[in-house]
Amino acid sequence: MNGWQAIVTALKAEKVRYIFGSPGGEAFYDTLYKIKEITPILVREESSGPFMAMALRALLANRESVLARVALEWLIFSPE
């Protein structure tokens, strides 16, 4: 297991359903696309990812976990 596989496994364990992020980091997205429980959503501008994540989380009735990536920082919006 490499580092990206460990991160994706941890996200899956936290029941993250959606990840917003800018394109890049092929190894991460290659690993992520193999996991059907997590849906990656690519954004054109990295600063729009958190806003899209917050909007999606507000619209979800069951309050699923959403993750947004801003540059090298990660924001997790969890159901609790």
C-alpha positions, 0 to 999 in steps of 0.5 A: 500500500502506498501513501495515496492508497492509505489516504483514500482508505482513510477517507473511505473509513470516514465515509467521505462520499465526495471530494472537490479538488483541482486537477493534478496529482495523478497518483491520487486521482488514479487511486481515487477512481478505483474506489466507487464509494467516493465521487471526485468532483474536479473544479477549475479554480481551487478556491471554489472547491470549499464553497461547492463542498459547503453548498452540496453538504447543505443540500444533502438530506442525509448530511454525508461527509464531503471533502474539499482540497484547497492547495495543499490543505484539506477541509472535511465537512463531516455529518457530526 
